[in-house]
């Protein structure tokens, strides 16, 4: 996923990467992959992209005198520029892959920060990285659209392909199948490592975010024009299209689904989060966020303060959903009453949020470089973890919620131990 829409942008739209894929039982691992038809590769959308890296001012926007406190257990320091993305291997949770503005991606051990291997060959900022559902493969994608896949145990590259400018990338939850969205509006699906390919043609504007639903048969993709489509991955057809009043008024920034895939939530630059029934394609409700405090009137020519939905996700154990906003608001919504339950305020913008797999605890990372844990039942902050000297750009949680791995504009990835005896 492209973390920004241009140099110097700090919107972080689309840098949510894969939130958390819940592995289900049947269909079997390769059912979908086996059903994919061979498709001839063509050059559509693979024209030479503009390889302009995303430039961030490392420490700009942070308050002077940020604490030198470091709560982390391990620091990974091989990157020489901002680190945009991180994923943990789903099978063992012992390996991390990180990608950065230095055109590099590394696979390394979480317990000691030891490098396993470099995913070499990228010529642009690596903005997407992730392991397959069984941790056999790791994929890395850069802004210019070069995607590479390595076999983890042999450390050998097994596949690569070039598309248009890359917006996001995700592995299938049960098969060796990779899905990616590009700036030309297409979504691409490949069987790995054979490379059998399908494309899903969207509107002529960037496919800004996407998610494969837990059934493994459908995917939801959001677009810059505010539309959202639910695709049938096997047939290659669009099942539902939300546009106009049903869609968003501004580009989509993130999408998520609940554990059984019955509900989808979409977030947008228009500050709305929409809850959608995935079977019918109907909007169930719209969550609108009013500003916490009235904005001070801006003098002529001054930009008004912007706000947008940056990240969202569903709780697995209670009917709750969380939405994180650029103005620093974490909103906890009650799905059964479709109402706002808690509003948790951060001093700076939320970049991403993640729920613990088996509790009502939600994690946020923000532009102030801090990870915070919130109890969604009470709306109270449980704890916070510091150590970065710049904004956190991405983070991941392991399955038992004992560690958090963060990446930052300070060129470092850090591992925080967050397990508490009382949880």
BELPE-V993489 format. One record per backbone hydrogen bond with DSSP energy under -1.0 kcal/mol. NH is the residue of the N-H (numbers start at 1). CO is the residue of the C=O. E is the energy in kcal/mol with one decimal. If there is no record, write none. Layout:
BEGIN
NH	CO	E
NH	CO	E
END
This chain:
BEGIN
2	167	-1.8
9	6	-1.8
15	12	-2.0
31	28	-1.6
34	30	-3.2
35	31	-1.4
46	43	-2.2
52	50	-1.5
62	59	-1.7
71	386	-3.5
73	415	-3.4
74	415	-1.3
76	413	-3.5
83	408	-2.2
84	99	-1.6
85	99	-1.7
87	97	-1.7
89	95	-2.4
93	89	-1.9
96	108	-3.0
97	87	-2.2
98	106	-2.2
99	85	-1.7
100	104	-2.2
101	82	-3.2
103	100	-1.2
106	98	-2.1
107	117	-2.9
108	96	-2.6
109	114	-3.0
110	94	-2.7
113	109	-2.0
116	107	-3.0
117	107	-1.7
119	105	-3.0
120	118	-1.4
126	100	-2.5
127	141	-1.4
128	141	-1.9
130	139	-2.3
132	137	-2.5
135	132	-2.1
138	150	-2.3
139	130	-3.3
140	148	-2.6
141	128	-2.8
142	146	-2.0
143	125	-2.3
145	142	-1.9
147	161	-3.1
148	140	-2.9
149	159	-2.8
150	138	-2.9
151	156	-2.8
152	136	-2.7
155	151	-1.7
158	149	-3.1
159	149	-1.4
161	147	-2.2
163	145	-2.5
166	143	-1.4
167	181	-3.0
168	181	-1.4
170	179	-3.2
172	177	-2.8
177	175	-2.3
178	190	-2.4
179	170	-3.1
180	188	-2.3
181	168	-2.1
182	186	-2.5
183	165	-2.5
185	182	-1.7
187	200	-1.9
188	180	-3.2
189	198	-2.7
190	178	-2.4
191	196	-2.3
192	176	-3.1
195	191	-3.5
198	189	-2.2
200	187	-3.1
202	185	-1.0
205	203	-2.6
207	182	-2.2
208	206	-1.2
209	222	-1.5
211	220	-2.3
213	218	-2.6
216	213	-2.5
219	231	-1.8
220	211	-2.9
221	229	-2.7
222	209	-2.9
223	227	-2.3
224	206	-2.2
226	223	-1.6
228	242	-1.9
229	221	-2.7
230	240	-2.3
231	219	-3.4
232	237	-3.3
233	217	-2.6
236	232	-2.3
239	230	-3.1
240	230	-1.2
242	228	-3.3
246	243	-1.5
248	226	-3.4
252	223	-1.7
253	267	-2.7
254	267	-1.3
256	265	-2.0
258	263	-2.0
261	258	-1.1
264	276	-2.6
265	256	-2.7
266	274	-2.1
267	254	-2.8
268	272	-1.0
269	251	-2.4
271	268	-1.5
273	287	-2.2
274	266	-2.2
275	285	-2.9
276	264	-3.3
277	282	-2.8
278	262	-2.4
281	277	-2.8
284	275	-3.4
285	275	-1.2
287	273	-3.5
302	299	-2.4
309	268	-2.4
310	324	-3.1
311	324	-1.3
313	322	-1.9
315	320	-2.7
320	318	-2.7
321	333	-2.1
322	313	-2.9
323	331	-2.4
324	311	-3.1
325	329	-2.3
326	308	-2.4
328	325	-1.7
330	344	-2.8
331	323	-2.9
332	342	-2.8
333	321	-3.3
334	339	-3.2
335	319	-2.6
338	334	-1.2
339	334	-1.4
341	332	-3.3
342	332	-1.6
344	330	-3.3
346	328	-2.6
350	325	-2.0
351	365	-2.6
352	365	-1.4
354	363	-2.0
356	361	-2.7
362	374	-2.3
363	354	-3.6
364	372	-2.4
365	352	-2.2
366	370	-1.1
367	349	-2.4
369	366	-2.0
371	385	-2.3
372	364	-2.5
373	383	-2.8
374	362	-2.7
375	380	-3.0
376	360	-2.6
379	375	-3.0
382	373	-3.4
383	373	-1.1
385	371	-2.9
392	366	-1.8
393	407	-2.6
394	407	-1.2
396	405	-2.2
398	403	-1.9
401	398	-1.7
404	416	-2.3
405	396	-2.7
406	414	-2.7
407	394	-2.4
408	412	-1.2
409	391	-2.4
411	408	-1.1
413	76	-2.2
414	406	-1.9
415	74	-2.7
416	404	-3.2
418	402	-2.7
419	402	-1.2
423	420	-1.8
END
